[in-house]
Amino acid sequence: MSLSVLRWLLAPRTSLLARRLRKNGHHELSPDAAWRMARLRLHPDEVPYRNHGHSPPS
């Protein structure tokens, strides 16, 4: 099972928001970066995981 399908099954709201982010002007974002951005918007309690070193590659 691909990562995108797994994300849609486990977190449909996050996946939908990520798709909307890319569609509405953030075309330069990769699907993974958009998904992480959407995840942090919907679940701000997960910010420490990102701050601990799980950030998108630059």
N, CA, C, O and CB atoms as a CASP TS submission, in Angstrom:
PFRMAT TS
TARGET T0000
AUTHOR 0000-0000-0000
METHOD Language model
MODEL 1
PARENT N/A
ATOM      1  N   MET     1       0.848  -1.166   0.000  1.00  0.00           N
ATOM      2  CA  MET     1       0.000   0.000   0.000  1.00  0.00           C
ATOM      3  C   MET     1       0.902   1.240   0.000  1.00  0.00           C
ATOM      4  O   MET     1       1.865   1.313   0.763  1.00  0.00           O
ATOM      5  CB  MET     1      -0.969  -0.008   1.225  1.00  0.00           C
ATOM      6  N   SER     2       0.589   2.189  -0.840  1.00  0.00           N
ATOM      7  CA  SER     2       1.425   3.391  -0.943  1.00  0.00           C
ATOM      8  C   SER     2       1.177   4.323   0.243  1.00  0.00           C
ATOM      9  O   SER     2       0.154   4.234   0.922  1.00  0.00           O
ATOM     10  CB  SER     2       1.148   4.131  -2.270  1.00  0.00           C
ATOM     11  N   LEU     3       2.120   5.203   0.471  1.00  0.00           N
ATOM     12  CA  LEU     3       2.032   6.137   1.588  1.00  0.00           C
ATOM     13  C   LEU     3       0.843   7.071   1.437  1.00  0.00           C
ATOM     14  O   LEU     3       0.169   7.371   2.422  1.00  0.00           O
ATOM     15  CB  LEU     3       3.315   6.944   1.704  1.00  0.00           C
ATOM     16  N   SER     4       0.574   7.533   0.236  1.00  0.00           N
ATOM     17  CA  SER     4      -0.548   8.456   0.041  1.00  0.00           C
ATOM     18  C   SER     4      -1.889   7.780   0.319  1.00  0.00           C
ATOM     19  O   SER     4      -2.781   8.400   0.899  1.00  0.00           O
ATOM     20  CB  SER     4      -0.533   9.012  -1.383  1.00  0.00           C
ATOM     21  N   VAL     5      -2.042   6.529  -0.082  1.00  0.00           N
ATOM     22  CA  VAL     5      -3.281   5.795   0.200  1.00  0.00           C
ATOM     23  C   VAL     5      -3.421   5.567   1.700  1.00  0.00           C
ATOM     24  O   VAL     5      -4.510   5.717   2.255  1.00  0.00           O
ATOM     25  CB  VAL     5      -3.303   4.441  -0.556  1.00  0.00           C
ATOM     26  N   LEU     6      -2.345   5.211   2.341  1.00  0.00           N
ATOM     27  CA  LEU     6      -2.374   4.997   3.786  1.00  0.00           C
ATOM     28  C   LEU     6      -2.753   6.279   4.521  1.00  0.00           C
ATOM     29  O   LEU     6      -3.534   6.248   5.472  1.00  0.00           O
ATOM     30  CB  LEU     6      -1.015   4.489   4.277  1.00  0.00           C
ATOM     31  N   ARG     7      -2.199   7.399   4.082  1.00  0.00           N
ATOM     32  CA  ARG     7      -2.551   8.681   4.703  1.00  0.00           C
ATOM     33  C   ARG     7      -4.021   9.013   4.506  1.00  0.00           C
ATOM     34  O   ARG     7      -4.673   9.495   5.432  1.00  0.00           O
ATOM     35  CB  ARG     7      -1.690   9.802   4.132  1.00  0.00           C
ATOM     36  N   TRP     8      -4.556   8.760   3.305  1.00  0.00           N
ATOM     37  CA  TRP     8      -5.974   9.027   3.054  1.00  0.00           C
ATOM     38  C   TRP     8      -6.859   8.167   3.950  1.00  0.00           C
ATOM     39  O   TRP     8      -7.897   8.629   4.424  1.00  0.00           O
ATOM     40  CB  TRP     8      -6.314   8.773   1.579  1.00  0.00           C
ATOM     41  N   LEU     9      -6.460   6.937   4.179  1.00  0.00           N
ATOM     42  CA  LEU     9      -7.268   6.051   5.014  1.00  0.00           C
ATOM     43  C   LEU     9      -7.195   6.414   6.495  1.00  0.00           C
ATOM     44  O   LEU     9      -8.205   6.365   7.197  1.00  0.00           O
ATOM     45  CB  LEU     9      -6.826   4.619   4.821  1.00  0.00           C
ATOM     46  N   LEU    10      -6.010   6.774   6.969  1.00  0.00           N
ATOM     47  CA  LEU    10      -5.824   7.025   8.397  1.00  0.00           C
ATOM     48  C   LEU    10      -6.125   8.460   8.817  1.00  0.00           C
ATOM     49  O   LEU    10      -6.528   8.701   9.955  1.00  0.00           O
ATOM     50  CB  LEU    10      -4.423   6.686   8.782  1.00  0.00           C
ATOM     51  N   ALA    11      -5.934   9.409   7.914  1.00  0.00           N
ATOM     52  CA  ALA    11      -6.143  10.821   8.261  1.00  0.00           C
ATOM     53  C   ALA    11      -6.781  11.557   7.078  1.00  0.00           C
ATOM     54  O   ALA    11      -6.117  12.354   6.416  1.00  0.00           O
ATOM     55  CB  ALA    11      -4.795  11.498   8.662  1.00  0.00           C
ATOM     56  N   PRO    12      -8.050  11.297   6.814  1.00  0.00           N
ATOM     57  CA  PRO    12      -8.672  11.905   5.636  1.00  0.00           C
ATOM     58  C   PRO    12      -8.788  13.427   5.713  1.00  0.00           C
ATOM     59  O   PRO    12      -8.637  14.098   4.692  1.00  0.00           O
ATOM     60  CB  PRO    12     -10.036  11.319   5.436  1.00  0.00           C
ATOM     61  N   ARG    13      -9.054  13.991   6.898  1.00  0.00           N
ATOM     62  CA  ARG    13      -9.150  15.458   7.022  1.00  0.00           C
ATOM     63  C   ARG    13      -7.816  16.121   6.710  1.00  0.00           C
ATOM     64  O   ARG    13      -7.765  17.138   6.018  1.00  0.00           O
ATOM     65  CB  ARG    13      -9.611  15.854   8.439  1.00  0.00           C
ATOM     66  N   THR    14      -6.740  15.541   7.222  1.00  0.00           N
ATOM     67  CA  THR    14      -5.410  16.093   6.965  1.00  0.00           C
ATOM     68  C   THR    14      -5.078  16.001   5.482  1.00  0.00           C
ATOM     69  O   THR    14      -4.535  16.945   4.908  1.00  0.00           O
ATOM     70  CB  THR    14      -4.344  15.358   7.799  1.00  0.00           C
ATOM     71  N   SER    15      -5.396  14.882   4.865  1.00  0.00           N
ATOM     72  CA  SER    15      -5.110  14.700   3.443  1.00  0.00           C
ATOM     73  C   SER    15      -5.921  15.668   2.585  1.00  0.00           C
ATOM     74  O   SER    15      -5.411  16.206   1.603  1.00  0.00           O
ATOM     75  CB  SER    15      -5.401  13.260   3.023  1.00  0.00           C
ATOM     76  N   LEU    16      -7.171  15.887   2.951  1.00  0.00           N
ATOM     77  CA  LEU    16      -8.007  16.821   2.207  1.00  0.00           C
ATOM     78  C   LEU    16      -7.479  18.248   2.341  1.00  0.00           C
ATOM     79  O   LEU    16      -7.432  18.984   1.354  1.00  0.00           O
ATOM     80  CB  LEU    16      -9.460  16.743   2.696  1.00  0.00           C
ATOM     81  N   LEU    17      -7.084  18.644   3.543  1.00  0.00           N
ATOM     82  CA  LEU    17      -6.522  19.979   3.736  1.00  0.00           C
ATOM     83  C   LEU    17      -5.212  20.136   2.965  1.00  0.00           C
ATOM     84  O   LEU    17      -4.962  21.195   2.389  1.00  0.00           O
ATOM     85  CB  LEU    17      -6.293  20.252   5.230  1.00  0.00           C
ATOM     86  N   ALA    18      -4.389  19.117   2.947  1.00  0.00           N
ATOM     87  CA  ALA    18      -3.132  19.176   2.195  1.00  0.00           C
ATOM     88  C   ALA    18      -3.402  19.354   0.704  1.00  0.00           C
ATOM     89  O   ALA    18      -2.721  20.128   0.032  1.00  0.00           O
ATOM     90  CB  ALA    18      -2.299  17.903   2.434  1.00  0.00           C
ATOM     91  N   ARG    19      -4.375  18.652   0.204  1.00  0.00           N
ATOM     92  CA  ARG    19      -4.729  18.788  -1.213  1.00  0.00           C
ATOM     93  C   ARG    19      -5.230  20.199  -1.512  1.00  0.00           C
ATOM     94  O   ARG    19      -4.891  20.781  -2.543  1.00  0.00           O
ATOM     95  CB  ARG    19      -5.800  17.750  -1.605  1.00  0.00           C
ATOM     96  N   ARG    20      -6.049  20.749  -0.595  1.00  0.00           N
ATOM     97  CA  ARG    20      -6.548  22.118  -0.783  1.00  0.00           C
ATOM     98  C   ARG    20      -5.417  23.138  -0.712  1.00  0.00           C
ATOM     99  O   ARG    20      -5.416  24.109  -1.469  1.00  0.00           O
ATOM    100  CB  ARG    20      -7.611  22.448   0.270  1.00  0.00           C
ATOM    101  N   LEU    21      -4.454  22.934   0.185  1.00  0.00           N
ATOM    102  CA  LEU    21      -3.314  23.844   0.287  1.00  0.00           C
ATOM    103  C   LEU    21      -2.545  23.907  -1.028  1.00  0.00           C
ATOM    104  O   LEU    21      -2.199  24.991  -1.498  1.00  0.00           O
ATOM    105  CB  LEU    21      -2.381  23.408   1.423  1.00  0.00           C
ATOM    106  N   ARG    22      -2.281  22.763  -1.612  1.00  0.00           N
ATOM    107  CA  ARG    22      -1.540  22.729  -2.881  1.00  0.00           C
ATOM    108  C   ARG    22      -2.360  23.326  -4.015  1.00  0.00           C
ATOM    109  O   ARG    22      -1.813  24.003  -4.886  1.00  0.00           O
ATOM    110  CB  ARG    22      -1.141  21.290  -3.230  1.00  0.00           C
ATOM    111  N   LYS    23      -3.661  23.082  -4.011  1.00  0.00           N
ATOM    112  CA  LYS    23      -4.527  23.580  -5.078  1.00  0.00           C
ATOM    113  C   LYS    23      -4.682  25.099  -5.020  1.00  0.00           C
ATOM    114  O   LYS    23      -4.764  25.756  -6.057  1.00  0.00           O
ATOM    115  CB  LYS    23      -5.898  22.916  -4.995  1.00  0.00           C
ATOM    116  N   ASN    24      -4.720  25.654  -3.814  1.00  0.00           N
ATOM    117  CA  ASN    24      -5.007  27.079  -3.644  1.00  0.00           C
ATOM    118  C   ASN    24      -3.756  27.924  -3.469  1.00  0.00           C
ATOM    119  O   ASN    24      -3.704  28.775  -2.581  1.00  0.00           O
ATOM    120  CB  ASN    24      -5.908  27.280  -2.462  1.00  0.00           C
ATOM    121  N   GLY    25      -2.761  27.704  -4.293  1.00  0.00           N
ATOM    122  CA  GLY    25      -1.652  28.627  -4.331  1.00  0.00           C
ATOM    123  C   GLY    25      -0.321  28.135  -3.831  1.00  0.00           C
ATOM    124  O   GLY    25       0.679  28.832  -3.998  1.00  0.00           O
ATOM    125  N   HIS    26      -0.257  26.970  -3.226  1.00  0.00           N
ATOM    126  CA  HIS    26       1.021  26.452  -2.738  1.00  0.00           C
ATOM    127  C   HIS    26       1.514  25.336  -3.659  1.00  0.00           C
ATOM    128  O   HIS    26       1.852  24.245  -3.198  1.00  0.00           O
ATOM    129  CB  HIS    26       0.884  25.936  -1.280  1.00  0.00           C
ATOM    130  N   HIS    27       1.553  25.615  -4.951  1.00  0.00           N
ATOM    131  CA  HIS    27       1.939  24.589  -5.927  1.00  0.00           C
ATOM    132  C   HIS    27       3.391  24.163  -5.774  1.00  0.00           C
ATOM    133  O   HIS    27       3.765  23.063  -6.180  1.00  0.00           O
ATOM    134  CB  HIS    27       1.707  25.097  -7.337  1.00  0.00           C
ATOM    135  N   GLU    28       4.213  25.037  -5.185  1.00  0.00           N
ATOM    136  CA  GLU    28       5.636  24.710  -5.036  1.00  0.00           C
ATOM    137  C   GLU    28       5.874  23.679  -3.937  1.00  0.00           C
ATOM    138  O   GLU    28       6.950  23.084  -3.873  1.00  0.00           O
ATOM    139  CB  GLU    28       6.435  25.972  -4.737  1.00  0.00           C
ATOM    140  N   LEU    29       4.886  23.459  -3.071  1.00  0.00           N
ATOM    141  CA  LEU    29       5.032  22.462  -2.005  1.00  0.00           C
ATOM    142  C   LEU    29       4.926  21.054  -2.571  1.00  0.00           C
ATOM    143  O   LEU    29       4.116  20.777  -3.457  1.00  0.00           O
ATOM    144  CB  LEU    29       3.968  22.675  -0.912  1.00  0.00           C
ATOM    145  N   SER    30       5.752  20.184  -2.045  1.00  0.00           N
ATOM    146  CA  SER    30       5.604  18.774  -2.403  1.00  0.00           C
ATOM    147  C   SER    30       4.382  18.230  -1.664  1.00  0.00           C
ATOM    148  O   SER    30       3.956  18.815  -0.668  1.00  0.00           O
ATOM    149  CB  SER    30       6.901  17.949  -2.049  1.00  0.00           C
ATOM    150  N   PRO    31       3.824  17.139  -2.128  1.00  0.00           N
ATOM    151  CA  PRO    31       2.682  16.566  -1.412  1.00  0.00           C
ATOM    152  C   PRO    31       3.016  16.228   0.045  1.00  0.00           C
ATOM    153  O   PRO    31       2.170  16.395   0.924  1.00  0.00           O
ATOM    154  CB  PRO    31       2.197  15.315  -2.128  1.00  0.00           C
ATOM    155  N   ASP    32       4.229  15.759   0.307  1.00  0.00           N
ATOM    156  CA  ASP    32       4.617  15.434   1.682  1.00  0.00           C
ATOM    157  C   ASP    32       4.700  16.676   2.552  1.00  0.00           C
ATOM    158  O   ASP    32       4.238  16.664   3.693  1.00  0.00           O
ATOM    159  CB  ASP    32       5.953  14.707   1.696  1.00  0.00           C
ATOM    160  N   ALA    33       5.281  17.743   2.029  1.00  0.00           N
ATOM    161  CA  ALA    33       5.387  18.985   2.800  1.00  0.00           C
ATOM    162  C   ALA    33       4.008  19.582   3.057  1.00  0.00           C
ATOM    163  O   ALA    33       3.748  20.096   4.145  1.00  0.00           O
ATOM    164  CB  ALA    33       6.275  20.002   2.065  1.00  0.00           C
ATOM    165  N   ALA    34       3.131  19.520   2.074  1.00  0.00           N
ATOM    166  CA  ALA    34       1.767  20.024   2.259  1.00  0.00           C
ATOM    167  C   ALA    34       1.035  19.201   3.310  1.00  0.00           C
ATOM    168  O   ALA    34       0.280  19.748   4.114  1.00  0.00           O
ATOM    169  CB  ALA    34       0.991  19.998   0.927  1.00  0.00           C
ATOM    170  N   TRP    35       1.253  17.892   3.308  1.00  0.00           N
ATOM    171  CA  TRP    35       0.593  17.035   4.290  1.00  0.00           C
ATOM    172  C   TRP    35       1.085  17.357   5.699  1.00  0.00           C
ATOM    173  O   TRP    35       0.293  17.421   6.639  1.00  0.00           O
ATOM    174  CB  TRP    35       0.841  15.550   3.964  1.00  0.00           C
ATOM    175  N   ARG    36       2.405  17.562   5.842  1.00  0.00           N
ATOM    176  CA  ARG    36       2.947  17.907   7.160  1.00  0.00           C
ATOM    177  C   ARG    36       2.424  19.256   7.634  1.00  0.00           C
ATOM    178  O   ARG    36       2.112  19.416   8.814  1.00  0.00           O
ATOM    179  CB  ARG    36       4.479  17.925   7.122  1.00  0.00           C
ATOM    180  N   MET    37       2.323  20.230   6.729  1.00  0.00           N
ATOM    181  CA  MET    37       1.799  21.541   7.087  1.00  0.00           C
ATOM    182  C   MET    37       0.338  21.427   7.535  1.00  0.00           C
ATOM    183  O   MET    37      -0.061  22.028   8.533  1.00  0.00           O
ATOM    184  CB  MET    37       1.925  22.513   5.898  1.00  0.00           C
ATOM    185  N   ALA    38      -0.442  20.661   6.797  1.00  0.00           N
ATOM    186  CA  ALA    38      -1.846  20.464   7.154  1.00  0.00           C
ATOM    187  C   ALA    38      -1.967  19.738   8.487  1.00  0.00           C
ATOM    188  O   ALA    38      -2.833  20.062   9.299  1.00  0.00           O
ATOM    189  CB  ALA    38      -2.577  19.679   6.055  1.00  0.00           C
ATOM    190  N   ARG    39      -1.109  18.766   8.709  1.00  0.00           N
ATOM    191  CA  ARG    39      -1.150  18.008   9.963  1.00  0.00           C
ATOM    192  C   ARG    39      -0.908  18.917  11.163  1.00  0.00           C
ATOM    193  O   ARG    39      -1.583  18.792  12.184  1.00  0.00           O
ATOM    194  CB  ARG    39      -0.111  16.880   9.940  1.00  0.00           C
ATOM    195  N   LEU    40       0.054  19.829  11.043  1.00  0.00           N
ATOM    196  CA  LEU    40       0.354  20.734  12.145  1.00  0.00           C
ATOM    197  C   LEU    40      -0.744  21.767  12.347  1.00  0.00           C
ATOM    198  O   LEU    40      -0.959  22.230  13.467  1.00  0.00           O
ATOM    199  CB  LEU    40       1.676  21.431  11.903  1.00  0.00           C
ATOM    200  N   ARG    41      -1.440  22.133  11.282  1.00  0.00           N
ATOM    201  CA  ARG    41      -2.574  23.056  11.438  1.00  0.00           C
ATOM    202  C   ARG    41      -3.729  22.397  12.174  1.00  0.00           C
ATOM    203  O   ARG    41      -4.371  23.023  13.017  1.00  0.00           O
ATOM    204  CB  ARG    41      -3.049  23.554  10.072  1.00  0.00           C
ATOM    205  N   LEU    42      -3.990  21.148  11.860  1.00  0.00           N
ATOM    206  CA  LEU    42      -5.110  20.444  12.490  1.00  0.00           C
ATOM    207  C   LEU    42      -4.758  19.870  13.856  1.00  0.00           C
ATOM    208  O   LEU    42      -5.636  19.696  14.701  1.00  0.00           O
ATOM    209  CB  LEU    42      -5.588  19.334  11.590  1.00  0.00           C
ATOM    210  N   HIS    43      -3.488  19.576  14.076  1.00  0.00           N
ATOM    211  CA  HIS    43      -3.045  18.951  15.324  1.00  0.00           C
ATOM    212  C   HIS    43      -1.824  19.692  15.866  1.00  0.00           C
ATOM    213  O   HIS    43      -0.703  19.194  15.761  1.00  0.00           O
ATOM    214  CB  HIS    43      -2.717  17.448  15.104  1.00  0.00           C
ATOM    215  N   PRO    44      -2.030  20.874  16.444  1.00  0.00           N
ATOM    216  CA  PRO    44      -0.887  21.659  16.930  1.00  0.00           C
ATOM    217  C   PRO    44      -0.124  20.984  18.064  1.00  0.00           C
ATOM    218  O   PRO    44       1.006  21.372  18.360  1.00  0.00           O
ATOM    219  CB  PRO    44      -1.360  23.010  17.391  1.00  0.00           C
ATOM    220  N   ASP    45      -0.716  19.993  18.696  1.00  0.00           N
ATOM    221  CA  ASP    45      -0.016  19.267  19.756  1.00  0.00           C
ATOM    222  C   ASP    45       1.141  18.427  19.212  1.00  0.00           C
ATOM    223  O   ASP    45       1.953  17.933  19.994  1.00  0.00           O
ATOM    224  CB  ASP    45      -0.992  18.371  20.506  1.00  0.00           C
ATOM    225  N   GLU    46       1.236  18.256  17.893  1.00  0.00           N
ATOM    226  CA  GLU    46       2.319  17.483  17.289  1.00  0.00           C
ATOM    227  C   GLU    46       3.515  18.341  16.879  1.00  0.00           C
ATOM    228  O   GLU    46       4.476  17.824  16.310  1.00  0.00           O
ATOM    229  CB  GLU    46       1.800  16.742  16.088  1.00  0.00           C
ATOM    230  N   VAL    47       3.469  19.633  17.158  1.00  0.00           N
ATOM    231  CA  VAL    47       4.575  20.534  16.822  1.00  0.00           C
ATOM    232  C   VAL    47       5.887  20.100  17.472  1.00  0.00           C
ATOM    233  O   VAL    47       6.924  20.196  16.816  1.00  0.00           O
ATOM    234  CB  VAL    47       4.239  21.957  17.247  1.00  0.00           C
ATOM    235  N   PRO    48       5.906  19.627  18.725  1.00  0.00           N
ATOM    236  CA  PRO    48       7.191  19.196  19.306  1.00  0.00           C
ATOM    237  C   PRO    48       7.894  18.107  18.497  1.00  0.00           C
ATOM    238  O   PRO    48       9.125  18.065  18.477  1.00  0.00           O
ATOM    239  CB  PRO    48       6.968  18.698  20.712  1.00  0.00           C
ATOM    240  N   TYR    49       7.148  17.226  17.832  1.00  0.00           N
ATOM    241  CA  TYR    49       7.778  16.199  16.996  1.00  0.00           C
ATOM    242  C   TYR    49       8.544  16.846  15.849  1.00  0.00           C
ATOM    243  O   TYR    49       9.655  16.426  15.523  1.00  0.00           O
ATOM    244  CB  TYR    49       6.721  15.217  16.445  1.00  0.00           C
ATOM    245  N   ARG    50       7.953  17.863  15.239  1.00  0.00           N
ATOM    246  CA  ARG    50       8.623  18.577  14.153  1.00  0.00           C
ATOM    247  C   ARG    50       9.827  19.338  14.689  1.00  0.00           C
ATOM    248  O   ARG    50      10.888  19.348  14.065  1.00  0.00           O
ATOM    249  CB  ARG    50       7.648  19.542  13.449  1.00  0.00           C
ATOM    250  N   ASN    51       9.666  19.971  15.834  1.00  0.00           N
ATOM    251  CA  ASN    51      10.763  20.741  16.414  1.00  0.00           C
ATOM    252  C   ASN    51      11.905  19.847  16.879  1.00  0.00           C
ATOM    253  O   ASN    51      13.031  20.315  17.050  1.00  0.00           O
ATOM    254  CB  ASN    51      10.257  21.574  17.575  1.00  0.00           C
ATOM    255  N   HIS    52      11.625  18.582  17.081  1.00  0.00           N
ATOM    256  CA  HIS    52      12.648  17.657  17.560  1.00  0.00           C
ATOM    257  C   HIS    52      13.524  17.119  16.426  1.00  0.00           C
ATOM    258  O   HIS    52      14.418  16.307  16.665  1.00  0.00           O
ATOM    259  CB  HIS    52      11.994  16.503  18.294  1.00  0.00           C
ATOM    260  N   GLY    53      13.280  17.554  15.233  1.00  0.00           N
ATOM    261  CA  GLY    53      14.144  17.151  14.130  1.00  0.00           C
ATOM    262  C   GLY    53      13.436  16.462  12.990  1.00  0.00           C
ATOM    263  O   GLY    53      14.090  16.030  12.040  1.00  0.00           O
ATOM    264  N   HIS    54      12.142  16.346  13.048  1.00  0.00           N
ATOM    265  CA  HIS    54      11.394  15.707  11.974  1.00  0.00           C
ATOM    266  C   HIS    54      10.843  16.778  11.043  1.00  0.00           C
ATOM    267  O   HIS    54       9.630  16.891  10.866  1.00  0.00           O
ATOM    268  CB  HIS    54      10.249  14.826  12.541  1.00  0.00           C
ATOM    269  N   SER    55      11.722  17.549  10.459  1.00  0.00           N
ATOM    270  CA  SER    55      11.311  18.626   9.572  1.00  0.00           C
ATOM    271  C   SER    55      11.558  18.220   8.120  1.00  0.00           C
ATOM    272  O   SER    55      12.364  17.330   7.850  1.00  0.00           O
ATOM    273  CB  SER    55      12.065  19.934   9.910  1.00  0.00           C
ATOM    274  N   PRO    56      10.864  18.872   7.190  1.00  0.00           N
ATOM    275  CA  PRO    56      11.069  18.535   5.780  1.00  0.00           C
ATOM    276  C   PRO    56      12.471  18.913   5.333  1.00  0.00           C
ATOM    277  O   PRO    56      13.036  19.884   5.835  1.00  0.00           O
ATOM    278  CB  PRO    56      10.029  19.239   4.901  1.00  0.00           C
ATOM    279  N   PRO    57      13.038  18.169   4.405  1.00  0.00           N
ATOM    280  CA  PRO    57      14.379  18.501   3.911  1.00  0.00           C
ATOM    281  C   PRO    57      14.365  19.831   3.175  1.00  0.00           C
ATOM    282  O   PRO    57      13.385  20.184   2.519  1.00  0.00           O
ATOM    283  CB  PRO    57      14.909  17.390   2.987  1.00  0.00           C
ATOM    284  N   SER    58      15.455  20.554   3.291  1.00  0.00           N
ATOM    285  CA  SER    58      15.519  21.871   2.628  1.00  0.00           C
ATOM    286  C   SER    58      16.198  21.795   1.283  1.00  0.00           C
ATOM    287  O   SER    58      16.331  22.811   0.601  1.00  0.00           O
ATOM    288  CB  SER    58      16.250  22.873   3.502  1.00  0.00           C
TER
END
